[in-house]
Amino acid sequence: MRDGWLETNLGKYIHINTGKLDVNAASEFGEYPFFTCSRETYRIDEAAFEGESVLVAGNGDLNVKYFDGKFNAYQRTYVLNSVDRKILDNRFLFLYMQTYIEYLRSETRGTVIQYLKKGQFTDAKIKLPPLPEQKRIVDLISSVDSYIEALQQQLENAKRSRNALVESQVLEVSNSSLSSLKNLSTKIGSGATPRGGEEVYIESGVNLIRSQNVHDSNFVMRGLVAIEDSAAKALENVTVEEGDVLINITGASVTRCCVVDSTILPARVNQHVAIIRPDTAKILPKYLVLVLTSNEIKGFLNDIAGTGSTRQALTKTHLEDLEIPVPDISKQAEIIENSDAFDFAILKSQLSLDEARILRAGLLKDLLSGEHEIPANYDKVMGAA
């Protein structure tokens, strides 16, 4: 550890308070922010805390937040403050808590977390640099955060532009001849749950696609499970083929749809997902997804699915009877090409954002280790990345 740094217990240098109110004490109205699990989810008229503070969720996903101002907090939210700002800067404390919370998450992964105890903060080991170096670390990480925020805004702008383009092009062809999905498809049908339910899921085999894998215009691998060949054989009538459009037909994610990712075939779908197999002589799969995720069509499907009610569901008849505009194949291909160009830009922005977040995590770990000297300027840090 470098000269001037001190390794000590965090408890020597912080005050720890907790929120006193139940969630029911707050509402969406009020003068001051009300934090639950360190997130501002409500407002309240009574402020219990003021000034710079580090808020840590006492249960749940263990997130952490820095806030400067008047606020109140849920009774399982810890409010941390430096005892002496000449020794420990609150913003540096926030950065330390971010890394410490990551450590706690890794230690408790796979277990049920009830709540954190004060002792987990007071007994935590911190490597404390001199105050001027704390402030330099804070400034350096803040500059990276600003860069990440700019990338996030760039990504959001690209998504909005892409959606606006798709909406305008779908609207442009709205006067094209309408056709029902029944006439545009060679198959429409929902999946089924293998006998035995979750007990028959395995790590490798025939993939079973569930509603959490189906997002709008995006197939998500996270949560994908597999079933044995014998279970898959019993579900041959819900076999997924390349180019199939998948749509969620029940629950809170109803109407989300995408083209199946061909890399996960062979696959089946469970009862919460339906297969729409386009007749590609009439309609292209990606064009169909663009139409189904457009505001007008998606809003219509959500209405008939009863979104917001206790039972949200699309039936086979709902899908078969749905009429959509169908321009000629060349126009469909043009719309897809324009959308793909924006999707590529979105992917590049997302990759840049992911890389910046990885850079921040590695940089913060190095800076808090006490083993590395801070680079002379931020440009050198970015160049090294």
C-alpha positions as CSV (number, residue, x, y, z in Angstrom):
1,M,0.0,0.0,0.0
2,R,1.3,3.4,-0.9
3,D,2.6,6.0,1.6
4,G,0.0,8.1,3.3
5,W,-2.8,5.4,3.0
6,L,-4.4,3.9,6.1
7,E,-6.1,0.5,6.3
8,T,-8.7,0.6,9.1
9,N,-12.3,-0.3,10.1
10,L,-14.9,1.8,8.3
11,G,-16.9,2.1,11.6
12,K,-14.3,4.5,13.1
13,Y,-15.1,7.2,10.5
14,I,-18.8,7.0,9.9
15,H,-22.2,7.7,11.5
16,I,-24.9,5.1,10.6
17,N,-28.6,6.1,10.8
18,T,-31.6,4.3,9.5
19,G,-34.9,5.5,8.1
20,K,-37.8,5.5,10.6
21,L,-40.9,5.3,8.3
22,D,-42.8,2.6,6.7
23,V,-43.4,2.7,2.9
24,N,-47.1,3.4,3.5
25,A,-46.1,6.8,5.1
26,A,-45.2,8.2,1.6
27,S,-47.0,8.7,-1.6
28,E,-46.3,10.1,-5.1
29,F,-46.8,13.6,-3.7
30,G,-44.8,15.6,-1.2
31,E,-42.0,18.1,-0.9
32,Y,-39.1,15.8,-0.3
33,P,-37.7,12.6,-1.8
34,F,-38.5,9.4,0.1
35,F,-36.0,6.6,-0.5
36,T,-36.8,2.9,-0.3
37,C,-33.9,0.5,-0.8
38,S,-31.9,3.7,-1.7
39,R,-34.1,4.5,-4.6
40,E,-36.3,7.6,-4.8
41,T,-39.7,5.9,-5.3
42,Y,-42.0,8.2,-3.4
43,R,-42.3,11.8,-2.0
44,I,-43.1,12.9,1.6
45,D,-43.7,16.2,3.4
46,E,-41.4,15.4,6.4
47,A,-37.6,15.5,6.0
48,A,-35.5,13.6,8.5
49,F,-32.1,14.0,6.9
50,E,-30.2,16.9,5.3
51,G,-27.0,17.3,3.3
52,E,-24.6,14.8,1.7
53,S,-25.5,11.2,2.5
54,V,-24.7,7.7,1.3
55,L,-27.9,5.6,1.2
56,V,-27.6,1.8,1.3
57,A,-30.5,-0.7,0.9
58,G,-30.8,-2.8,4.0
59,N,-32.5,-5.6,2.1
60,G,-33.3,-6.7,-1.4
61,D,-30.7,-6.0,-4.1
62,L,-28.3,-4.0,-1.9
63,N,-28.0,-1.0,-4.1
64,V,-26.3,2.3,-3.0
65,K,-26.9,5.9,-3.8
66,Y,-25.3,9.3,-3.1
67,F,-27.7,12.2,-2.3
68,D,-27.2,15.8,-1.3
69,G,-30.3,17.6,0.1
70,K,-33.3,17.1,2.4
71,F,-35.0,13.7,2.3
72,N,-36.5,10.9,4.3
73,A,-36.1,7.1,4.1
74,Y,-37.7,3.7,4.6
75,Q,-36.9,2.0,7.9
76,R,-34.6,-0.6,6.2
77,T,-32.5,2.0,4.4
78,Y,-29.1,2.8,6.0
79,V,-27.9,6.5,5.9
80,L,-24.2,6.7,6.1
81,N,-22.1,9.9,6.8
82,S,-18.5,10.7,7.4
83,V,-17.7,11.6,11.0
84,D,-15.0,14.1,9.9
85,R,-15.0,15.4,6.3
86,K,-11.4,16.4,6.7
87,I,-10.5,12.7,7.0
88,L,-13.2,11.0,4.9
89,D,-15.0,12.6,2.0
90,N,-18.7,11.5,1.6
91,R,-18.3,11.2,-2.1
92,F,-15.3,8.9,-1.6
93,L,-17.4,6.9,0.9
94,F,-20.0,6.5,-1.8
95,L,-17.4,5.0,-4.2
96,Y,-16.1,2.7,-1.5
97,M,-19.6,1.5,-0.7
98,Q,-20.2,0.7,-4.4
99,T,-17.3,-1.7,-4.4
100,Y,-18.2,-3.1,-0.9
101,I,-21.8,-3.7,-2.0
102,E,-20.5,-5.6,-5.0
103,Y,-18.5,-7.7,-2.7
104,L,-21.5,-8.4,-0.5
105,R,-23.5,-9.4,-3.5
106,S,-20.9,-11.9,-4.6
107,E,-20.7,-13.4,-1.1
108,T,-24.5,-13.9,-0.9
109,R,-25.2,-14.9,-4.5
110,G,-27.7,-17.7,-4.7
111,T,-28.9,-17.2,-1.1
112,V,-31.9,-15.3,0.2
113,I,-30.8,-12.0,1.7
114,Q,-33.0,-10.9,4.6
115,Y,-31.2,-7.6,5.6
116,L,-27.8,-6.1,6.3
117,K,-26.7,-5.4,9.8
118,K,-24.8,-2.4,11.0
119,G,-21.9,-4.6,11.9
120,Q,-21.3,-5.3,8.2
121,F,-20.5,-1.6,7.8
122,T,-18.6,-0.9,11.0
123,D,-16.4,-4.1,10.6
124,A,-15.7,-3.4,6.9
125,K,-12.1,-2.8,6.0
126,I,-11.3,0.4,4.1
127,K,-8.1,1.6,2.6
128,L,-8.2,5.4,3.2
129,P,-6.0,7.7,1.2
130,P,-5.2,11.3,2.2
131,L,-8.1,13.7,1.6
132,P,-6.6,15.4,-1.5
133,E,-6.2,12.0,-3.2
134,Q,-9.7,11.0,-2.2
135,K,-10.9,14.1,-4.1
136,R,-8.8,13.3,-7.1
137,I,-10.2,9.8,-7.2
138,V,-13.7,11.2,-6.9
139,D,-13.1,13.7,-9.8
140,L,-11.6,11.0,-12.0
141,I,-14.5,8.6,-11.5
142,S,-17.0,11.5,-12.0
143,S,-15.4,12.2,-15.4
144,V,-15.9,8.6,-16.4
145,D,-19.5,8.8,-15.1
146,S,-20.1,11.8,-17.3
147,Y,-18.8,9.9,-20.2
148,I,-21.1,6.9,-19.4
149,E,-24.0,9.3,-19.1
150,A,-23.3,10.8,-22.5
151,L,-23.1,7.3,-24.0
152,Q,-26.4,6.4,-22.3
153,Q,-28.0,9.4,-23.8
154,Q,-26.6,8.6,-27.2
155,L,-28.0,5.1,-26.9
156,E,-31.5,6.4,-25.9
157,N,-31.5,8.9,-28.8
158,A,-30.6,6.1,-31.2
159,K,-33.5,4.0,-29.9
160,R,-35.9,6.8,-30.2
161,S,-34.8,7.6,-33.7
162,R,-35.1,4.0,-34.7
163,N,-38.6,3.7,-33.2
164,A,-39.7,6.9,-34.9
165,L,-38.5,5.7,-38.2
166,V,-40.3,2.3,-37.9
167,E,-43.5,4.1,-36.8
168,S,-43.3,6.5,-39.8
169,Q,-42.7,3.7,-42.3
170,V,-45.4,1.4,-40.9
171,L,-47.7,4.4,-41.0
172,E,-46.6,5.1,-44.6
173,V,-47.7,1.6,-45.7
174,S,-50.9,1.6,-43.6
175,N,-52.9,2.2,-46.8
176,S,-51.6,-1.0,-48.3
177,S,-53.9,-3.9,-48.5
178,L,-54.8,-5.5,-45.2
179,S,-54.5,-9.2,-44.5
180,S,-55.1,-11.4,-41.5
181,L,-52.3,-13.2,-39.8
182,K,-54.2,-16.4,-40.6
183,N,-53.8,-15.7,-44.3
184,L,-50.1,-14.7,-43.9
185,S,-48.9,-17.6,-41.8
186,T,-48.5,-21.4,-42.2
187,K,-48.8,-21.9,-38.5
188,I,-50.1,-20.1,-35.4
189,G,-50.2,-21.9,-32.1
190,S,-49.1,-21.8,-28.5
191,G,-46.6,-24.0,-26.8
192,A,-46.9,-26.5,-23.9
193,T,-45.2,-27.2,-20.6
194,P,-43.3,-30.5,-20.5
195,R,-44.6,-33.1,-18.1
196,G,-42.9,-32.6,-14.7
197,G,-42.5,-28.8,-15.1
198,E,-39.3,-27.2,-13.8
199,E,-38.1,-30.5,-12.4
200,V,-37.2,-31.7,-16.0
201,Y,-35.1,-28.7,-16.9
202,I,-31.5,-29.5,-17.6
203,E,-28.4,-27.5,-18.6
204,S,-27.9,-28.9,-22.1
205,G,-30.4,-30.5,-24.5
206,V,-33.3,-29.2,-26.6
207,N,-33.9,-25.6,-25.6
208,L,-37.3,-24.6,-24.1
209,I,-38.2,-21.0,-24.8
210,R,-40.2,-19.1,-22.1
211,S,-41.7,-15.7,-21.9
212,Q,-38.6,-14.2,-20.3
213,N,-36.6,-15.0,-23.4
214,V,-39.0,-13.1,-25.7
215,H,-38.6,-9.3,-25.7
216,D,-39.7,-6.8,-28.3
217,S,-37.4,-7.2,-31.4
218,N,-34.9,-9.0,-29.2
219,F,-34.4,-12.6,-28.2
220,V,-32.8,-12.8,-24.7
221,M,-30.6,-15.8,-23.8
222,R,-30.7,-15.1,-20.1
223,G,-33.0,-17.7,-18.4
224,L,-33.0,-20.1,-21.3
225,V,-33.5,-23.7,-20.1
226,A,-33.3,-27.1,-21.8
227,I,-35.2,-30.4,-21.7
228,E,-34.2,-33.9,-22.5
229,D,-34.8,-35.5,-25.9
230,S,-37.7,-37.6,-24.5
231,A,-39.5,-34.5,-23.2
232,A,-38.8,-32.7,-26.4
233,K,-40.3,-35.5,-28.5
234,A,-43.5,-35.2,-26.6
235,L,-43.6,-31.6,-27.6
236,E,-42.9,-32.1,-31.3
237,N,-46.0,-30.2,-32.3
238,V,-44.5,-27.0,-30.8
239,T,-41.1,-27.3,-32.5
240,V,-39.6,-23.9,-33.4
241,E,-38.2,-23.4,-36.8
242,E,-35.8,-20.8,-38.2
243,G,-37.7,-17.6,-39.1
244,D,-40.5,-18.2,-36.6
245,V,-41.9,-15.1,-34.9
246,L,-42.5,-15.7,-31.2
247,I,-45.1,-13.7,-29.2
248,N,-45.9,-13.8,-25.5
249,I,-49.6,-14.6,-25.0
250,T,-50.0,-14.4,-21.2
251,G,-48.9,-12.4,-18.2
252,A,-47.3,-9.1,-17.7
253,S,-45.1,-9.5,-20.8
254,V,-48.0,-10.2,-23.1
255,T,-47.6,-9.0,-26.7
256,R,-43.7,-8.9,-26.6
257,C,-42.4,-10.5,-29.8
258,C,-39.3,-11.2,-31.8
259,V,-37.9,-13.5,-34.4
260,V,-36.4,-16.6,-32.9
261,D,-32.6,-16.6,-32.6
262,S,-31.6,-19.5,-34.9
263,T,-28.5,-20.3,-32.8
264,I,-30.7,-21.8,-30.1
265,L,-32.4,-24.3,-32.3
266,P,-33.5,-27.1,-31.8
267,A,-36.1,-25.6,-29.5
268,R,-39.7,-25.8,-28.2
269,V,-41.9,-23.1,-26.6
270,N,-43.9,-23.3,-23.4
271,Q,-47.6,-22.5,-23.0
272,H,-46.9,-18.7,-22.4
273,V,-45.4,-18.3,-25.9
274,A,-47.0,-18.7,-29.3
275,I,-45.4,-19.4,-32.7
276,I,-46.3,-17.4,-35.7
277,R,-44.7,-19.0,-38.8
278,P,-44.9,-16.4,-41.6
279,D,-45.5,-17.5,-45.2
280,T,-42.4,-15.8,-46.5
281,A,-43.8,-15.5,-50.0
282,K,-46.3,-13.0,-48.5
283,I,-44.6,-11.5,-45.5
284,L,-41.0,-11.3,-44.1
285,P,-40.5,-12.4,-40.4
286,K,-38.6,-9.2,-39.4
287,Y,-41.3,-7.0,-41.1
288,L,-44.0,-8.8,-39.2
289,V,-42.1,-8.1,-35.9
290,L,-41.8,-4.4,-36.8
291,V,-45.5,-4.2,-37.4
292,L,-46.5,-6.2,-34.3
293,T,-44.2,-3.9,-32.1
294,S,-45.5,-0.6,-33.7
295,N,-47.5,1.6,-31.3
296,E,-50.8,1.1,-33.1
297,I,-50.8,-2.6,-33.4
298,K,-49.2,-3.3,-30.0
299,G,-51.7,-0.9,-28.4
300,F,-54.5,-2.8,-30.0
301,L,-53.1,-6.2,-29.0
302,N,-52.7,-5.0,-25.4
303,D,-56.3,-3.8,-25.3
304,I,-57.7,-7.1,-26.5
305,A,-55.3,-9.0,-24.2
306,G,-56.8,-7.1,-21.2
307,T,-53.5,-5.5,-20.1
308,G,-53.9,-4.3,-16.5
309,S,-56.6,-6.8,-15.7
310,T,-56.1,-9.9,-13.5
311,R,-56.0,-12.1,-16.5
312,Q,-53.9,-10.9,-19.5
313,A,-54.0,-13.2,-22.5
314,L,-54.0,-13.4,-26.2
315,T,-55.8,-16.3,-27.8
316,K,-55.1,-18.1,-31.1
317,T,-58.3,-16.5,-32.5
318,H,-57.0,-13.0,-31.5
319,L,-53.8,-13.6,-33.5
320,E,-55.5,-15.2,-36.5
321,D,-58.0,-12.4,-36.9
322,L,-55.4,-9.6,-36.5
323,E,-55.3,-7.6,-39.8
324,I,-52.1,-5.8,-40.7
325,P,-50.8,-3.7,-43.7
326,V,-48.9,-5.8,-46.2
327,P,-46.9,-4.0,-48.9
328,D,-45.0,-5.9,-51.5
329,I,-41.9,-7.8,-50.5
330,S,-39.5,-5.3,-51.9
331,K,-41.1,-2.5,-49.7
332,Q,-40.9,-4.8,-46.7
333,A,-37.2,-5.4,-47.3
334,E,-36.6,-1.7,-47.6
335,I,-38.3,-1.1,-44.2
336,I,-36.2,-3.9,-42.7
337,E,-33.0,-2.5,-44.2
338,N,-33.6,1.0,-42.7
339,S,-34.4,-0.5,-39.3
340,D,-31.3,-2.7,-39.4
341,A,-29.1,0.4,-40.0
342,F,-30.4,1.9,-36.8
343,D,-30.2,-1.4,-34.9
344,F,-26.5,-1.6,-35.9
345,A,-25.9,1.9,-34.5
346,I,-27.8,1.0,-31.3
347,L,-25.6,-2.1,-31.0
348,K,-22.4,-0.1,-31.4
349,S,-23.6,2.4,-28.7
350,Q,-24.5,-0.4,-26.4
351,L,-21.1,-2.0,-26.8
352,S,-19.4,1.3,-26.1
353,L,-21.5,1.8,-23.0
354,D,-20.7,-1.7,-21.8
355,E,-17.0,-1.1,-22.3
356,A,-17.1,2.2,-20.4
357,R,-18.9,0.5,-17.5
358,I,-16.2,-2.2,-17.4
359,L,-13.5,0.5,-17.6
360,R,-15.1,2.3,-14.6
361,A,-15.3,-0.9,-12.5
362,G,-11.7,-1.8,-13.2
363,L,-10.5,1.7,-12.7
364,L,-12.4,2.1,-9.4
365,K,-11.0,-1.2,-8.1
366,D,-7.4,-0.1,-8.9
367,L,-7.8,3.3,-7.4
368,L,-9.2,2.0,-4.2
369,S,-6.6,-0.7,-3.8
370,G,-3.9,1.8,-2.7
371,E,-1.5,0.1,-5.0
372,H,-1.7,2.3,-8.1
373,E,-0.9,5.9,-8.5
374,I,-3.6,8.1,-10.1
375,P,-2.7,8.9,-13.8
376,A,-1.6,12.4,-14.4
377,N,-4.7,13.1,-16.5
378,Y,-7.9,11.4,-17.6
379,D,-6.7,11.1,-21.3
380,K,-4.0,8.7,-20.2
381,V,-6.7,6.5,-18.5
382,M,-8.8,6.4,-21.6
383,G,-5.8,5.7,-23.8
384,A,-4.8,2.7,-21.6
385,A,-8.4,1.4,-22.0
